[in-house]
Amino acid sequence: MDIASLKLIVAGSVFVSLALGWAGLTTSVRAAIDIVIQLTRFSDGRRRMTAITEVAGMEGEQLLLTELFQYRRGQASPEGMVGGYFEPSGQIPAFYESLRNEGQTPDLGIFQRANPT
């Protein structure tokens, strides 16, 4: 997910409440959205998740995004089905600490990049 796509969501919110202004809208989006899942339609007609991104905070009026996983497209099968895999970015999401504080212990290994062979 790129910042331009998220800005489109925020810009659409302008019609809902003009009184908040740009800073208020981006703050509202930050408060309402923790994770963004991006979908893409591939040449085989199927939609797949292609990115998982955390809305990590704000710097001034700018939303800070942390990419957690990216779909890497592979070769298509002889039947035309698109293959691929998810690659972690290596970034630990900010919400991980809140999960630990609640007594949950998700496996950090899912966020680690595999060593190239």
ZIQUI-V553974 format. One record per pair of residues at least 24 apart in sequence whose C-alpha atoms are under 10 Angstrom apart, sorted by the first residue. I is the first residue (numbers start at 1). J is the second residue. Records with the same first field share a line. If there is no record, write none. Layout:
BEGIN
I = J + J
END
This chain:
BEGIN
1 = 36 + 37 + 38 + 39 + 50 + 51 + 52 + 53 + 54 + 65 + 66 + 67 + 70
2 = 38 + 51 + 53 + 65 + 67
3 = 62 + 63 + 64 + 65
5 = 38
6 = 36 + 55 + 63 + 65
7 = 62 + 63
22 = 61
23 = 60 + 61 + 62
24 = 61
25 = 61
26 = 58 + 60 + 61 + 62 + 63
27 = 57 + 58 + 60 + 61 + 62 + 63
29 = 55 + 63
30 = 55 + 56 + 57 + 58 + 62 + 63 + 64
31 = 55 + 57
34 = 65 + 94 + 95
35 = 65 + 66 + 67 + 68 + 93 + 95
36 = 65 + 67
37 = 69
38 = 70 + 71
42 = 73 + 81 + 82 + 83
43 = 76 + 80 + 81 + 82
44 = 76 + 79 + 80 + 81 + 82 + 83
45 = 80 + 81 + 82
46 = 81 + 82
48 = 82
49 = 86
50 = 84 + 85 + 86
51 = 86 + 87 + 88
52 = 86 + 88 + 89
53 = 89 + 93
54 = 91 + 92 + 93 + 94 + 95
55 = 93 + 94
56 = 93 + 94 + 95
57 = 94
66 = 91 + 92 + 93 + 94
67 = 91 + 92 + 93
68 = 92 + 93 + 110 + 111 + 112
69 = 110 + 111 + 113
87 = 111 + 112 + 113 + 114
88 = 112 + 113 + 114
89 = 113 + 114
90 = 114
END
